[in-house]
Amino acid sequence: MKIRLVLLAGARPNFMKVAPLMAALDPDERFESILVHTGQHYDDSMSGTFFRELHIPSPRHHLNVGSGSHAQQTAEIMRRLEPVLIAEKPAGVIVVGDVNSTLAGALVAAKLEIPVIHAEAGLRSFDRSMPEEINRLATDAISDLLLVTEESGRANLLHEGKDPARIAVVGNLMVDSLRRNLPAALESDVRQRLGILNGRFGLVTLHRPANVDDGRQLAGIISALRVISEELPLYWAVHPRTRSHLEENGISLGGAIHLLAPLGYLDFLHLQMKCSVVLTDSGGIQEESTVLGIPCLTIRDNTERPVTVECGTNRVAGTNKESILRAWRENLESPKRGTTPPLWDGHAGERCHDAIARFFSSQMRIEEYSEA
């Protein structure tokens, strides 16, 4: 009997992590991987295009959860996932990242006494006003195997009393996807389609509730972006909820700020490679810009990915106009070049596979699960 694993994904950041993980597990005949899509992100621009471009197989189960408050979405994922896990009877459930799907999957599996494997464990912003921080803390508390991207994650988990034998530093799955897809991304004609034919430009993303849900906060950030755009044209791939808040608050952009619809993975990666600076509140983009050697200004007061600041290209720019513009000027005067963090080499999927195989072989003889 094979070791049956359910991999749970539901939001855009999950898909780049699931793709290399499935690619590493699928050739091993000891394992059977079952992909479950929660539908936390559900339209084509936020989900379908990623499955196609990253060559992720169609999910066996699609929960079609859709939007809702954090409580509603998490509860609905749990309600719909439980019968799937009861029917599939997996030996383990793999959750990735820090979105509501991550926490919901871990809770359902743990209550069914199914081992939980958390990929991207241990990251901490130490800011409990972030919903993602609560998801990270709760997921790690009930996970049986903790797959870590950077040394800070291992240190955080040890400080929280986790068993060192259950922690594996494996590198960054998102970097696996990035490195594998660089050649295809280079072929994208997105700059021609957007009319960015020559010259420098900046790339913007904003989606975190603390930045976009409060009209005054969002207006202050836009004010800083407007000043920056006078020196460098900005292209902003707008998350649907951010666009709605711009419209609801009647915020005028002005300057050379160009709003874009959500972009596919390859198009966005192409723009990251070619831009002069990224301004973002996304954790994953902090990581990608570090690997690409592109300066990144993180529009937050903290980061759960300190390695991107310590040895990468990231600066934590704060969230008010003055701090953002100060970081912008520092970037102009001394742009960070950075180095690639340890194990961000494109082989995290393989190390995850090895750690998962070791985990199951330590619990029981893996040969028992390998019989036809």
N, C-alpha and C positions, 0 to 999 in steps of 0.2 A: 504494500500500500504506500502510495506517495505521501509526502508531507504537503498537505494542502494549506496554502496561505491565501488569505484574503488581503488584497491591497486596496486601501480606501483612499479615494481622491475626490475632490469636489470643487475646488477653486483654482483659478488660474495659476497661482504659485505652486500648487501641488503637482501639476502635470509635468513640469520640467524635472521634478524629482522622481516621479513614478517611472518615466520612460527609461532612464538608465538602470533603474532597479529591476524592472521587468526584463530588460535585455540581459542582465547578468544572471537572473534566476532561471529564465526559460530554457536555456540549453542544458541545465542540470536535470537529468531524468529523475532525480530523487524528489524534485519539487513540482508541485502543480500550483500555478498562480491564478487567482481569480480576481479580476478587477471589478470593483464596485464604485460607480460614480454617484455621488450623493445628489448632484444637481444644484449645489450651492451657487456655482456660476453655471448658467444654463444657455445663454444665447450663443450664437455661432462665433461672434467676435471674442467672447470670453472663454469659450470651451471648445467648440467643434473644430475651429481652425488649428488649435494646439494638438488635438488628436491626429489630425491629418499631417501636419508639418513634422511632428515628433515621431510619427509612425507608431503611435500607441494603438494596440488592438482595441476593438470595440469592447466596452464593458459587458460582462455577463449580466450584471444587474444595474439598472439605472433607477435611482430612488425618486428623481424628479421633485426634489424638495422645494426649490425656488427661493424667493426672497422672504424676509421677515425680520423681526427683531432678533437679537442674539439668543434670547431665551426661546422664542418660537422656533427659530431655525434649528438650534441644537436639539430641542425636544422632538421636533418632527423627524430629524435624521435618526435619532435614537428609536423612535417608534417604528420607522420603516426598515431600519437596519436589523433590528432584533430577529424578526422571522427569517431574514436571509441567512444570518449566522446560524440560527437553529437548524435550518435546512441544509446548509453546506457543511456544517460540522468541521470547520478548519482547525488545524493544529496551532495556528497563530494568526493574529491580525496585525498587519503593518499599517501604521498611520504616519503621515509625513507632515512636517511644518507645524503651524500654530493657528490654523483657522478653526472655525466652529466644527467642521467635519472631523478634524483631528481629535478634539476633545470628545465629541459625541461617539466616535468609533471606539476610542479607548474605554469610555465608560460602559458601553454595551458589552464589549468583549470581556472586560474585567468582571462584570456582574455575571457573565455566563462562564466564568472561570476558564477563559481562553487566554493564553499568553499574549501580551501586547508588546509589540516592537515599535519603538518610536525613532524614526529617522529625522535627524536635526534636533536631537535632544540637548538639553542643558543651556540653551541660549537664554540670557536674562538681561532685560533692560532695567530691572529693579524699579519699575514704574507700574504700579498696579492699577493706574487709571487706563492703561492700555488693555483692551479685551484680549489681545494676543498673549499678553503676559500671564493672565489668568489661565488661558488655555494651555500655555507651556507648563506652568507650575503644576496644574492638576493632572495633565497627561503624564508628565514625568513621574509624579507621585505614584501612579498605578501601573507604570510600564515595567516589563520584565527584562527587556533588553534595550539599552540606550545607545543609539548610534550617533556619534558626535562629529560635528564639522570642524571645530577649532578647539584649541587648548582651553580657552575660557569656559567652554561648555563642560569639559571634564572636571575642571576645578570647581565649578558651581555645583555639579552633581555630588562630588566628594564632600564639599562643604555642607550639603544638605543630607549627608549620611548615606548616600547610595553605595551599594556594594561595588567595589572596583571591578569585580569579576563580571558584573553585568554591564560595564561601560566599554565601548569600543570606539576609538578615534579612527574614523574611516575616511575623512575628507568630505567634499561637498558635491552632492549629487547634481545640483544646478550647474556646477562647473563642468561636469561630465556632458550634460546636454549642450552647454555653450560650446565646448571644444569640438564636439562631434558635428555641430551645425554651423560652424564658422564658414566653411567653404560655400555652403548653400546660401547663407546670409549675405555673403559678399556679392553674390549674383543678383540680389534683389534690386529692382529698379525703383524702389520707393522714393528715392530722392528726386528722380525724374518726374514721378507722378505728383510729388508735392511741390515741384518747381524749385527745389534746392539744388541748383546746378553748380554753383561755385561759392567759395567763401566759407566762413566759419558760422556755426550755429550752436545753440544750446538745446538740450532735450529736457522736458519737464514731465513729471508725473506726481500727482497728489491724490490720495484716497483715504487717508486715515481720518476717522471721525473727529479727532481733536483738532485737525486742521481744516476740515471742510464743512462740518456740521454747524459750527458757530459762524454766523455771518460776519461779525466783526473780526474774528480771527482770520477768516478767509480773505476778507478785504485787505487786512494788513499784509498778508503774504503776497497778494496780487500787487499791492503797491510797490513792494520790493522787486517783484518780477518786472513790473513796468519800467522801473529805473534800469534794471539790468538789460532789458530788451532795447534800450536806447543805444547800448554799446554792442549788443550781440543779439541777433534775431533768435527768438525762442519758439520752439515747436512743442506743443503740449498735447500729449496723448491723453484725452480726458476720460476718466472713469465715468460710467453713466450716472452714478450717484453724485459725483462732483459736479457734473454738468447741470444736474437738476438744482443743486444748491446755488450755483452761479445764477441761474435763471430766477430762482425764488427770491434771492437777495438783491436782484437787479444790479449785480456787480459788473461794471464796465471794465474791459481789459485795457484798451488803448495800447499805445506803443506798438512794437513789432512782436506781439504775442499771437501765434497762430494756433487755433484750436484744431485738433485732429480727432477723428473717431478712434476708438480702441484699435490698436494695430495687432496683426498677427505676430507670432514669435519671431519669424525670420526678418520681417520688415523692421520690427523694433530693435532686434539685435544689430541689424545693419546700421540703423541710425545711431545706436550706442557706439559702434565702432568708429563712426565718421564724425561725431560731434566733438565740440571743444570742451564741454562741461555738461554734467547731468545734475539737475536739481530735482530731488525726489524725497519722498518719505517712505519709500519701499525698502524693506530689508533685503530682498533678493537683488535689487538693482545696485545696492551698495556692494554686494559681492561681485556681481557681473562687471561693474565698472572697475573694480580693483583688478580683476583678472585681465581686463582689456587695457589697463593702464590709462583710463580716462578719469580726469578729476571729477569728484562727486561732492556736491554740497547736500548734506542730509538735512532736510527741513524738519527737524525734531530737536528736542532737548537732550536726547539720549540715543544710544544704539545698543541693541542686544548682540551686535556683531563687532566687538571692539577690535578684532584683528584687522578689519578694513581701515581702521584709523591708525592702529599701531604700526602696521607694515604695508598698508594699502594706500589707496588714493583718496580716501574718504575724509571729509571734515564735517563735524556736527555743527550745523550753522544756526541752530536755534529756530524759533518760530515767530519772531517779531521782525519788523522791517529793519531795525538798526542792526540786529545780530546777523541777519541774512546778508545785508549789504557789507558788513564788516568781513564776513567770510568770503564774499565775492571779491572784495579788494585784496584780501590775503591770497586768494587763488590767483589773481592776476599777477601779483608781485612775486609769488613763489609757488607755482603749481606743484602739487605732489606727484611724483612719479611712482613711487611705491614699488613693492616686490610682491610676488605671488605667495600667499600663505602656504605653509607646509601641507602636503597631501592634496592640494587643490590642483591635481595633475590630470584629471580626466579618468581616474580609475577608482573613484569612490564606490561605484556600483559593484565592482569586483570585491572590494574589501567588505562591503555590506553583505554580499553573498557569503563570504568566508565566515564573517561573524555570526550570521544566521545559522549556517551549517554547524558551527561549533556550539552554538546555543542549544540546538536540538540534540546534538550528539552527547552533550553533557547531561541532558535530562533523561534520555533513554538511548538505547542503541539505535543509531540512525539506520542500520541495516534493516530493522524491523519495518521501517517506513519505506524502504526501497524495494521491497518485494513486489513483483507484478501482481 
